[in-house]
């Protein structure tokens, strides 16, 4: 009896942890959709605090939050989701045409279709030096903010890449600049840890068509 009782208690504890993870993932998705938070870790910590579940041993993974976000958007924002996704993709295509010399590829929420009102367009560019992109933007009188992003590749290899941030049609655009050799390999997604899905200009034009 003692062994069976212990097993039942153990299973109940596991189910309890799973339910807490689900609650946190659902609330984190709502925070990302409604409050403009784009960082998974920040959204999860906020959700755990609001639900008084900060003591949970294992927060949900980014992939769980992404799934909850997709479900939330379809449930509560379905009417504008397709319209917003198409608008952002159209702006992305215009930006990709403008930046065609740098072989742009679209990644992230605009490509996957899980867009929120604060989603930004994320493009990966290829250039011998990041300064080439900055000079190109300056030549076309486009104000930008320079930054840096740490990206991960297979085998737990990390690389810091320069980023350029500007707005197009009131939408935030982030350009991550890779050297030509690194650009051939897709970084790992922060969502599921697999190589990021990327789309070039031709693929995006076909998708919109």
C-alpha positions as CSV (number, residue, x, y, z in Angstrom):
1,X,0.0,0.0,0.0
2,X,2.8,2.4,1.0
3,X,4.5,2.0,-2.4
4,X,1.3,2.5,-4.4
5,X,0.4,5.5,-2.3
6,X,3.9,7.0,-2.8
7,X,3.6,6.4,-6.6
8,X,0.2,8.1,-6.7
9,X,1.6,11.1,-4.7
10,X,4.5,11.3,-7.1
11,X,2.3,11.3,-10.1
12,X,0.0,13.9,-8.6
13,X,3.1,16.1,-7.9
14,X,4.2,15.8,-11.5
15,X,0.7,16.7,-12.8
16,X,0.7,19.7,-10.4
17,X,4.0,20.9,-11.8
18,X,2.7,20.4,-15.4
19,X,-0.4,22.4,-14.6
20,X,1.6,25.2,-13.1
21,X,3.9,25.3,-16.2
22,X,0.8,25.4,-18.4
23,X,-0.6,28.3,-16.4
24,X,2.6,30.2,-16.7
25,X,3.0,29.5,-20.4
26,X,-0.6,30.8,-21.0
27,X,-0.1,33.9,-19.0
28,X,3.3,34.6,-20.5
29,X,1.7,34.3,-24.0
30,X,-1.0,36.8,-22.9
31,X,1.7,39.2,-21.7
32,X,3.6,38.9,-25.0
33,X,0.4,39.4,-27.0
34,X,-1.2,42.2,-25.0
35,X,1.7,44.0,-23.3
36,X,4.3,44.1,-26.0
37,X,6.9,42.0,-24.3
38,X,9.1,40.2,-26.8
39,X,11.6,38.5,-24.5
40,X,10.5,35.0,-23.5
41,X,12.4,34.9,-20.2
42,X,10.9,38.3,-19.1
43,X,7.4,37.2,-20.0
44,X,7.8,33.9,-18.1
45,X,9.1,35.6,-15.0
46,X,6.4,38.2,-15.1
47,X,3.8,35.5,-15.5
48,X,5.1,33.4,-12.6
49,X,5.2,36.4,-10.3
50,X,1.6,37.4,-11.2
51,X,0.3,33.9,-10.6
52,X,2.3,33.6,-7.4
53,X,4.1,30.6,-8.8
54,X,7.7,31.9,-8.5
55,X,8.6,28.9,-6.5
56,X,8.1,26.5,-9.4
57,X,11.3,24.5,-10.1
58,X,11.1,24.5,-13.9
59,X,9.5,27.3,-15.9
60,X,7.9,26.3,-19.2
61,X,10.2,26.2,-22.2
62,X,10.1,28.9,-25.0
63,X,8.5,26.4,-27.3
64,X,5.6,25.9,-24.8
65,X,5.1,29.7,-24.6
66,X,5.3,30.0,-28.4
67,X,2.6,27.4,-28.8
68,X,0.4,29.2,-26.2
69,X,1.0,32.5,-28.0
70,X,-0.1,31.1,-31.3
71,X,-3.2,29.7,-29.7
72,X,-3.9,33.0,-27.9
73,X,-3.5,35.1,-31.1
74,X,-5.9,32.8,-33.0
75,X,-8.5,32.8,-30.2
76,X,-8.5,36.5,-29.4
77,X,-7.0,38.3,-32.4
78,X,-8.0,36.1,-35.3
79,X,-9.7,38.9,-37.2
80,X,-6.7,41.1,-37.4
81,X,-3.9,38.4,-37.3
82,X,-4.0,37.6,-41.0
83,X,-4.2,41.3,-41.9
84,X,-1.4,42.3,-39.6
85,X,0.8,39.4,-40.8
86,X,0.3,40.3,-44.4
87,X,1.1,44.0,-43.8
88,X,4.3,43.2,-41.9
89,X,5.4,40.8,-44.6
90,X,4.7,43.4,-47.3
91,X,6.9,45.9,-45.5
92,X,9.5,43.2,-45.0
93,X,9.6,42.5,-48.7
94,X,10.0,46.2,-49.5
95,X,12.9,46.3,-47.0
96,X,14.4,43.2,-48.5
97,X,14.3,44.7,-52.0
98,X,15.9,47.8,-50.7
99,X,18.7,45.8,-49.0
100,X,19.0,43.2,-51.8
101,X,22.7,43.8,-52.1
102,X,23.1,42.1,-48.7
103,X,21.2,38.9,-49.5
104,X,18.5,39.5,-46.8
105,X,16.6,36.7,-45.2
106,X,13.5,37.1,-43.1
107,X,13.3,35.3,-39.7
108,X,11.2,35.4,-36.6
109,X,7.6,36.2,-35.9
110,X,6.8,37.9,-39.2
111,X,7.9,34.8,-41.0
112,X,6.1,32.3,-38.7
113,X,3.0,34.4,-38.5
114,X,2.8,34.8,-34.8
115,X,2.7,38.6,-34.9
116,X,1.6,40.9,-32.1
117,X,1.0,44.7,-32.3
118,X,4.7,45.2,-31.3
119,X,6.3,42.6,-33.5
120,X,9.4,43.8,-35.4
121,X,10.7,42.7,-38.7
122,X,14.0,40.7,-38.3
123,X,16.3,40.4,-41.3
124,X,19.6,38.5,-41.5
125,X,22.1,40.2,-43.9
126,X,25.4,39.1,-45.3
127,X,28.3,41.6,-45.6
128,X,32.1,41.6,-45.5
129,X,31.9,44.1,-42.7
130,X,28.9,45.4,-40.7
131,X,30.0,49.0,-41.5
132,X,29.0,48.4,-45.1
133,X,25.4,48.2,-43.9
134,X,25.7,51.4,-41.8
135,X,27.2,53.3,-44.7
136,X,24.4,52.1,-47.0
137,X,21.8,53.4,-44.5
138,X,23.6,56.7,-44.2
139,X,23.8,57.1,-47.9
140,X,20.0,56.8,-48.1
141,X,19.5,59.1,-45.1
142,X,17.9,56.4,-42.9
143,X,18.4,57.1,-39.2
144,X,19.4,54.0,-37.3
145,X,20.5,52.8,-33.9
146,X,23.5,50.5,-33.7
147,X,23.4,47.5,-31.4
148,X,24.7,43.9,-30.9
149,X,23.0,40.5,-30.6
150,X,24.5,37.3,-29.3
151,X,23.5,34.4,-31.5
152,X,24.0,30.7,-31.1
153,X,25.0,28.1,-33.6
154,X,25.2,24.3,-33.5
155,X,27.7,22.8,-31.1
156,X,27.1,25.6,-28.6
157,X,29.0,28.0,-30.6
158,X,28.2,31.7,-30.0
159,X,28.9,34.8,-32.0
160,X,28.2,38.5,-31.3
161,X,26.8,40.2,-34.4
162,X,26.2,43.9,-35.1
163,X,22.6,45.0,-35.4
164,X,21.0,48.0,-37.0
165,X,17.6,49.2,-35.9
166,X,15.3,51.6,-37.8
167,X,11.6,52.0,-38.6
168,X,9.8,51.6,-41.9
169,X,6.1,52.6,-42.1
170,X,6.1,52.9,-38.3
171,X,7.3,49.3,-37.9
172,X,10.5,48.4,-36.1
173,X,13.1,46.7,-38.3
174,X,16.2,44.9,-37.0
175,X,19.1,43.9,-39.2
176,X,21.6,41.3,-38.0
177,X,24.8,41.4,-40.0
178,X,26.8,38.2,-40.6
179,X,30.0,37.8,-42.5
180,X,29.4,35.8,-45.7
181,X,30.7,32.5,-44.3
182,X,28.7,32.7,-41.2
183,X,25.6,33.8,-43.1
184,X,25.4,30.4,-44.9
185,X,24.6,28.6,-41.6
186,X,21.3,29.3,-39.9
187,X,21.6,30.3,-36.2
188,X,19.7,28.3,-33.7
189,X,16.2,29.5,-32.8
190,X,15.7,30.8,-29.3
191,X,12.2,29.2,-29.4
192,X,13.0,25.5,-30.1
193,X,16.8,25.3,-30.4
194,X,16.7,24.1,-34.0
195,X,18.2,26.0,-37.0
196,X,16.1,29.1,-37.6
197,X,13.7,29.0,-40.5
198,X,14.8,31.7,-43.0
199,X,13.2,33.0,-46.2
200,X,14.9,34.9,-49.0
201,X,13.3,37.6,-51.1
202,X,12.1,35.2,-53.8
203,X,10.5,32.9,-51.2
204,X,8.7,35.9,-49.6
205,X,7.4,37.2,-52.9
206,X,6.0,33.8,-53.7
207,X,4.5,33.6,-50.3
208,X,2.7,36.9,-50.7
209,X,1.6,36.1,-54.2
